Amino acid sequence: MNSLILRTATRVLMPLLVLFALFVLLRGHNEPGGGFVAGLILGAAFTLQAFTFGVAAARRALLVDPETLLGVGLLVALGTGLMPTFVDRPFLTSLWWGALGSPLFFDIGVCLVVVGVVLNMTFTLAEA
């Protein structure tokens, strides 16, 4: 697009959306939010970037291929689910190490999967 207002708004909104997604991700296992919602917010931020500056610019801003995010997210979520089985607990049981717990790492995996799926679809449709 060639709109000065949209380009300026995107430059302002992009870091705010990323920070808001981080906030939603970190508060998710105690209150509403979590990995899915944070992933949607991040996906929306990079979709806005793609619509404003083009898919190539959004891919450069993302730094990683969306399919890589999807795969890493699946591995993180699966690894988090399997960790309790090594200490004789059921699959997906929460483990805690002080203030950090396995639900946070599971949410991070979910977030990466959602971002990967949303951006893979968005970039594919925008490039077609």
N, C-alpha and C positions, 0 to 999 in steps of 0.2 A: 504494500500500500504506500501511498505517497502523501500521507496526512501528517502534518507537523504535530498536531495535537495527539494523535495516536502514538507516534514515535516518542514524544516527550513523556506521555503517560506510561508507556511501556518501560522506559528507562527508570521511572520512579517506582512503578508497581512491581517490577521484577524482584528487586531485593526485598521488598516488603512481603511479597507472597512467599518467598523462600523462607524468610524469618517466621512468618505465620505458620507455615507448614511444619517447621522445626518445633515451634511452640505446641502445635496440636499433636505432633508425634510424641513429644515428651510428656504431655499430660494425659495421654490416651489410656494408660492402663489403670489410672485412678479415677478419671472423669471422662465425659464424652469426648471422642476423638480417637486418635490412634493411627495406625499405619495406613489403613485404607483411606481415611479422609485426608491425611497428610499427603499421600500419594496422588490423590485427585487434585489437591491444591497445587502441588509441584507440577503435575501434568498440565494443569491450566496455565501456570506461569510460563512454561516452555511452549505451549500452544500459542499463547499470546505473542511470545517472541517470534515464533514461526510465521504467524499471520502478519506481523508488523514488518519484520526484517527479512523474511524468507527462511526456508527450511535449512539452507546451508548455514546461515548465521545461528539458528537455534541449535543445530548439531554441534557447531563450534562452541557455543555457550555451555552445552551439556557436558562436553569433554569425553563422554563415554557413549558407545552405541547403545540404543535402547534395548536391543536383544541381550547385550551383556548385562545390563541392569536386571533384566528379567531373570536370567540364569543365576546371577549372584544372589538375587533376592530369594529365589526358590531354594538355593543351597543353604542360605542363612536360616530361613524358616524351617527347613527340614532338619538342619543340624541342631537348631534350638529345640525342636520337638524330640529329637533322639537323645539329647544330653541326659535327661532323667533316666533313661533306660540303662545307662552305665552305672547308676547308683541304685539299682533295683527299685525304681519307681515307674509308674505308668507313663506311656507316651504323652507328651505335652503337659506334664506336671510342672508347675512353676518351681524354679530353683532360685534362691536368693543368695547374694554375696554382698552383705551389708545393705546399702541403699540400692544397689543394682540388682535387677532380677531378669530372669529369662523372658518374661513377657515383653520387656523393652526390646530385646534382640529379635523376638518374633515379630513385633510391630515394625521394626526396621526392615526385616525381610519382606513383609507384606507391602510396605511402602515402596520398596525397590521394584517389586513385581508389578504393582499398580502403575508406577511411573513408566516402567518399561512397556507395558501393554498399551497404555494411553498414548505414549509418544510413538510407539511403533505404528499404531493405527493412524495417528494424526499425520506423521511424516509420510507414510505410504500414500494416504489419500491426497495429501497436498502436492506430492510429487507426480501423481498420476495425471 
